[in-house]
C-alpha cells in the first residue's frame, strides 16, 4: 500500500536535536539524541548527537526542531479501531444518519486519532476503502490506514445487526456467511471492495444482542476457508474477533493472523498462538474505559461487568507468558483520540513500559506487514515520529494525554505542532 502523502504540504528535510530517543526496538534510550530526516521523508540518522553528521551548508533547506529534552518515539499504531462510529454509537444506528455528516465526522475522528500520536491505524469494520485513498492522496489528514471494510459473521452472530424481521441495520458493516462456501464468497466480496485484510467473528461478543462471548462464531472449517481464500488473494491477513476460549482455539487452528480481544485466553491457547506466531490484540480500553451503565443497553453492560475481571486476569497471564502482543483499543467502544491510554492498561497488567512501547510500534508494524518501513526510528525507515512531554518510561501515562503529544510527524511531514516558536528554526513546512 502506498505511503501517505499530502499534495498541498511542501516537504523539507528535518533535524530534531536535544531529544531523548526511544527508538521502538526495545534498546535503551539515548539522551541528547539527533534524528535526521531527508526531504523524501526517510530517516537518515537516529542516535547520539556526538556521532550525528553535520548539516551541509549548501544542502537543501532544513527545518530544525529543538526537542528541549523531550522524548522522541516512533509514530504509534492502533491495530483495532472503528473510525466510522462515534463512541458508544451502536453500529445499527448509523443507517439512520445523514451519510454526509457521517463522512465529515469520520474525517474529524481521523484527525483526532493522528493528533493522539497514532500515525497508522487498522480499522476492523465499517470504514470504506475510500478513506484509505483519501489519506494516501492528501484529501484528508489522518493515520495511514488498513481497513477490513466489513465484518464476516454467521446469522445471529456478533456482527449480525439485523432486526428479528430481517431488516438490515448494518449500513454496510456486515457480511453474513453460514457455510464454508458462503465464507469464501464473503471474503471475495470484501476484497472486491478494497479491503486490506479480512475480519471475521470467531465468537459472540459484548455489544451483540443475540449471543455471548463464550459462544462460538464461524466454525473451524469456515475459518480455514476464509484464511485459504485470503491467501489466494495476495496473502491478505485475517483478524478474528475472538473472546471466549473455544472460539479463540478455533481461530488459531484455522490459521488467523491475529486474535482480537482474547479475553478468555488460557495456557493452551497461548501455547498454540506462540507456536504459530499468532498475534494477540487485547483492546483493554474496552474494559478500562468502555463501560458506562448510563449509555449502554443492559445486556451489554451486564456482559462487560461479568467479563471485566476475567479479562484482566487472562491478559495479565498472556503478558507474563510473553504472548506476541500488538496495540489496539477498539476505539468507538471506548473513546476516540486517547488511544495511547491503552499503553497504561498494558502496564497496569504487568507489562514493562518499554515493552508496551514496542507493542505499539515495532510489534504492531510487524502485524500489519510494514516493519520494513515503519515502527522504529532507524536509518532507512519512513519518518513517522512523535515528540512527547515527560518520560514515558517512568510515567507511561504521558503518552495517553494528547496535550502532551506536542509534535507528530508522518511520512516526514509535520502534522501537529504545539512547540513554542523558539523551538523551531529554518524553513517551515
C-alpha positions in Angstrom: 0.0 0.0 0.0 1.4 3.4 -0.9 2.7 5.7 1.9 0.5 8.7 2.8 1.4 11.9 1.0 0.0 15.3 1.0 -0.5 17.2 -2.2 -0.6 20.6 -0.6 2.0 20.4 2.1 5.5 21.3 0.9 8.3 19.0 2.0 11.5 19.9 3.7 14.3 18.0 5.5 14.1 17.8 9.3 16.7 17.8 12.0 15.5 17.1 15.6 18.1 17.7 18.3 18.3 17.8 22.1 15.9 14.8 22.1 15.7 11.6 24.3 15.5 8.8 21.7 13.2 5.8 22.4 13.5 4.1 19.0 10.9 1.4 19.2 13.3 -1.5 19.0 13.5 -2.0 22.8 17.0 -0.7 23.0 17.9 1.6 25.9 17.0 5.3 25.4 19.6 7.6 24.1 19.9 11.0 25.8 20.9 14.1 23.8 20.0 12.4 20.5 19.5 13.6 17.0 17.1 12.4 14.3 17.7 13.5 10.7 15.1 13.1 8.0 15.7 13.8 4.3 13.4 15.7 2.0 11.8 12.5 0.9 10.6 11.6 4.4 13.2 8.9 5.1 15.2 8.8 8.4 18.9 9.0 7.6 20.2 9.1 11.1 18.8 8.5 14.6 21.3 8.3 17.5 23.7 10.1 19.8 24.4 13.8 19.0 28.1 13.1 19.3 28.0 10.9 16.2 25.4 12.8 14.2 26.5 14.1 10.8 26.6 17.9 10.4 24.1 19.6 8.1 25.9 20.6 4.9 25.8 24.4 4.4 24.9 24.1 0.7 22.2 21.4 1.3 18.5 21.9 0.8 16.7 24.0 3.4 16.3 22.1 6.7 13.7 22.6 9.4 15.4 22.3 12.8 13.4 21.3 15.8 14.8 21.7 19.3 13.2 18.9 21.3 14.3 20.6 24.6 15.0 17.2 26.2 11.6 15.7 25.2 11.2 12.1 24.2 11.1 11.3 20.5 9.4 8.0 19.7 8.1 6.3 16.5 4.6 7.1 15.4 2.3 4.6 17.1 -0.2 2.1 15.7 -3.7 1.3 16.8 -4.4 -2.1 15.3 -8.1 -2.2 16.2 -10.3 0.9 15.6 -13.8 1.7 14.3 -13.4 5.2 12.9 -16.7 5.3 11.2 -18.6 5.3 14.5 -18.8 7.7 17.4 -18.1 6.4 20.8 -21.0 4.4 22.2 -23.0 4.6 18.9 -24.5 1.2 18.1 -23.4 0.2 14.5 -27.1 -0.3 13.6 -27.9 3.3 14.2 -25.5 4.6 11.5 -28.1 3.8 8.9 -30.3 6.5 10.4 -27.7 9.2 10.0 -27.1 11.5 7.1 -24.2 10.0 5.2 -22.6 13.4 4.6 -22.5 14.0 8.3 -21.1 10.5 8.9 -18.3 11.3 6.4 -17.4 14.6 8.0 -17.5 13.2 11.5 -15.3 10.3 10.4 -12.7 12.7 8.9 -12.7 14.6 12.2 -12.0 11.3 14.1 -9.2 10.5 11.8 -7.6 13.8 12.6 -8.2 13.4 16.3 -6.6 9.9 16.2 -3.5 11.3 14.4 -3.1 14.1 16.9 -3.1 11.5 19.7 0.1 10.1 18.2 -1.4 7.3 16.0 0.3 7.6 12.6 -1.0 4.2 11.4 -4.3 2.5 12.2 -6.1 -0.7 11.3 -9.9 -0.3 11.0 -11.7 -3.6 11.7 -15.2 -2.9 10.4 -17.3 -0.1 9.0 -14.7 2.1 7.2 -14.8 2.0 3.4 -11.5 1.8 1.4 -12.2 5.4 0.1 -11.0 6.8 3.4 -7.6 5.0 2.9 -7.3 6.5 -0.5 -8.3 9.9 0.8 -5.5 9.8 3.3 -3.0 8.5 0.8 -3.8 11.2 -1.7 -3.9 14.1 0.8 -7.6 14.8 0.6 -7.8 14.5 4.3 -5.3 14.2 7.1 -5.3 11.1 9.3 -3.4 7.9 10.2 -2.2 5.7 7.4 -5.0 3.2 7.1 -5.5 -0.5 6.7 -9.2 -1.4 6.6 -11.3 -4.6 6.7 -14.3 -2.7 5.3 -16.8 -5.3 6.5 -17.0 -8.0 9.2 -17.8 -11.6 8.3 -20.2 -13.2 10.8 -22.8 -16.0 10.9 -26.5 -15.4 11.2 -27.2 -14.3 14.8 -23.5 -13.8 15.4 -21.6 -10.9 16.7 -21.7 -8.8 13.5 -25.3 -9.6 12.6 -27.2 -6.4 13.5 -30.3 -7.3 11.6 -33.7 -7.0 13.4 -35.6 -10.2 14.0 -37.7 -9.5 11.0 -34.6 -9.4 8.8 -34.2 -5.6 8.4 -30.5 -4.9 7.9 -29.2 -2.0 10.1 -25.6 -2.6 9.4 -25.2 0.2 6.9 -22.6 -1.8 5.0 -20.7 -3.2 8.0 -21.7 -6.9 8.0 -21.2 -9.8 5.7 -23.3 -12.9 6.7 -21.9 -16.3 6.0 -23.2 -19.6 7.3 -21.2 -22.2 5.4 -17.6 -22.6 4.2 -18.6 -21.8 0.7 -20.5 -18.7 1.8 -17.5 -17.6 3.8 -15.3 -17.8 0.7 -17.8 -15.6 -1.2 -17.9 -13.2 1.7 -14.1 -12.9 1.5 -14.2 -12.2 -2.2 -16.9 -9.5 -1.7 -14.9 -7.6 0.9 -11.7 -7.8 -1.1 -13.6 -6.6 -4.2 -14.5 -3.5 -2.1 -10.8 -2.8 -1.5 -10.2 -4.5 1.9 -6.6 -4.7 3.1 -7.4 -7.6 5.4 -10.3 -9.8 6.4 -12.2 -9.6 9.7 -14.2 -12.5 11.0 -16.2 -13.3 14.1 -14.9 -16.5 15.8 -17.1 -15.9 18.9 -20.0 -13.9 20.1 -19.4 -10.6 21.8 -20.3 -8.0 24.4 -22.3 -5.5 22.2 -24.3 -8.0 20.2 -27.8 -8.8 21.5 -28.1 -12.4 20.3 -25.0 -14.1 21.7 -22.5 -14.4 24.4 -18.7 -14.0 24.3 -18.3 -17.8 25.0 -20.5 -18.7 22.0 -18.6 -19.9 19.0 -18.9 -17.9 15.8 -17.6 -19.2 12.4 -16.7 -22.9 12.7 -13.1 -24.0 12.3 -13.7 -25.3 8.8 -15.3 -22.0 7.8 -12.3 -20.1 9.3 -10.0 -22.3 7.3 -11.9 -21.4 4.2 -11.6 -17.7 5.0 -7.9 -18.0 5.6 -7.4 -20.0 2.4 -9.3 -17.6 0.3 -7.4 -14.6 1.8 -4.1 -16.4 1.0 -5.3 -17.0 -2.6 -5.7 -13.2 -3.0 -2.3 -11.9 -2.3 -1.9 -13.4 1.2 -4.2 -11.0 3.0 -4.2 -11.2 6.8 -7.2 -12.4 8.8 -8.2 -10.8 12.1 -10.5 -12.8 14.3 -12.9 -11.2 16.8 -12.4 -13.9 19.5 -13.3 -13.5 23.1 -14.3 -17.0 24.6 -11.6 -19.6 24.6 -13.3 -22.2 22.4 -13.6 -19.7 19.6 -10.1 -18.5 20.2 -8.8 -22.1 19.7 -10.9 -22.4 16.5 -9.4 -19.2 15.1 -5.8 -20.2 15.9 -6.2 -23.6 14.5 -7.9 -22.1 11.4 -4.8 -20.0 10.8 -5.8 -16.4 11.5 -3.1 -13.7 11.8 -4.4 -12.1 15.0 -6.7 -12.7 17.9 -8.7 -9.6 18.7 -9.7 -9.1 22.3 -8.6 -12.6 23.5 -10.4 -12.1 26.8 -10.7 -15.9 27.5 -7.1 -16.9 26.6 -5.9 -19.9 28.5 -2.5 -21.5 28.6 -3.4 -24.0 25.8 -4.4 -21.1 23.5 -1.2 -19.2 24.4 0.9 -22.2 23.6 -0.8 -22.7 20.3 -0.5 -19.0 19.4 3.1 -19.0 20.3 3.8 -22.0 18.1 2.1 -20.4 15.1 3.2 -16.8 15.6 -0.4 -15.6 16.1 -0.6 -12.0 17.4 -2.9 -11.0 20.3 -4.5 -7.5 20.3 -6.1 -7.2 23.8 -8.1 -4.0 23.4 -8.0 -3.3 27.1 -9.6 0.1 26.6 -12.9 -1.7 26.3 -12.6 -2.9 29.9 -10.9 0.1 31.5 -12.7 2.9 29.6 -15.6 1.2 27.7 -18.1 0.5 30.5 -20.9 3.0 31.1 -24.2 1.8 32.6 -26.0 5.1 31.6 -25.3 4.8 27.9 -25.2 1.0 27.3 -28.0 -1.4 26.8 -28.4 -3.6 29.9 -27.4 -6.8 28.2 -24.2 -5.1 27.1 -23.4 -3.7 30.5 -24.1 -7.0 32.3 -21.7 -8.9 29.9 -19.0 -6.2 30.4 -19.2 -6.4 34.2 -19.2 -10.2 34.1 -16.1 -10.4 31.9 -14.0 -7.5 33.1 -12.2 -9.3 35.9 -11.7 -12.4 33.8 -10.3 -10.3 31.0 -7.7 -8.6 33.2 -6.7 -11.9 34.8 -6.2 -13.6 31.4 -4.5 -10.7 29.6 -2.1 -10.4 32.6 -1.4 -14.0 32.1 -0.7 -13.5 28.4 1.7 -10.7 29.2 3.5 -12.8 31.7 3.6 -15.7 29.2 5.3 -13.5 26.6 2.5 -13.5 24.0 3.1 -11.7 20.8 1.0 -8.6 21.6 0.2 -5.6 19.3 -1.7 -2.5 20.4 -5.3 -2.0 19.7 -8.1 -0.1 21.5 -11.5 -0.9 19.8 -12.0 2.9 19.7 -15.7 3.6 19.3 -16.5 1.1 22.1 -14.2 3.4 24.2 -13.3 7.0 23.4 -11.5 8.1 20.3 -8.5 10.3 20.5 -6.9 9.0 23.6 -5.6 5.8 22.0 -2.3 5.6 23.8 -4.0 5.2 27.2 -4.0 1.5 26.1 -0.3 1.5 27.0 -1.1 2.4 30.6 -3.6 -0.5 30.8 -1.0 -3.0 29.5 1.5 -1.7 32.1 -1.2 -1.9 34.8 -1.5 -5.6 34.0 2.3 -6.2 34.3 3.9 -5.2 31.0 7.2 -3.2 31.3 6.8 0.3 29.9 9.4 -0.3 27.2 7.7 -3.5 26.2 4.4 -1.6 25.9 6.0 1.0 23.6 7.4 -1.8 21.5 4.0 -3.4 21.3 2.6 -0.2 20.0 5.4 0.4 17.5 7.6 -2.4 16.2 5.3 -5.3 17.0 2.2 -3.6 15.6 4.2 -2.8 12.4 5.1 -6.5 12.2 1.4 -7.4 12.5 0.5 -5.0 9.6 3.4 -6.3 7.5 5.1 -2.9 7.3 8.0 -3.3 9.7 10.5 -2.8 6.8 9.3 0.8 6.6 7.6 1.8 9.9 7.6 1.1 13.6 11.1 2.0 14.6 13.3 5.2 14.4 16.2 3.7 12.5 18.0 4.7 9.3 16.1 3.8 6.2 12.7 3.8 7.8 9.9 6.3 6.9 9.8 9.3 9.3 6.7 8.7 11.4 7.5 10.0 14.8 6.2 11.9 17.8 7.6 14.2 20.5 6.1 14.0 23.9 6.5 15.9 27.2 7.7 13.8 30.1 9.4 10.4 30.3 7.1 7.6 29.3 9.5 5.0 30.8 8.8 6.4 34.2 5.2 7.5 33.6 3.7 5.7 30.6 0.5 7.8 31.1 2.1 10.8 29.5 1.6 9.2 26.1 -2.2 8.8 26.8 -2.6 12.6 27.1 -2.9 14.2 23.6 -1.9 17.6 25.0 1.5 16.1 25.9 2.0 14.8 22.3 3.5 18.1 21.2 4.6 17.2 17.7 3.5 14.5 15.2 5.5 13.8 12.0 4.0 11.5 9.4 6.0 10.5 6.3 8.4 13.3 7.1 5.6 16.0 7.2 4.8 17.8 10.4 1.1 17.2 11.1 0.8 18.5 14.6 2.9 21.2 16.2 2.4 22.5 19.7 6.0 23.6 20.1 6.9 27.1 21.1 8.3 29.2 18.2 11.7 29.3 19.8 12.0 25.5 19.3 11.6 25.9 15.5 14.1 27.3 13.1 14.7 27.0 9.4 12.0 26.9 6.7 8.6 25.9 7.9 6.7 23.2 6.1 
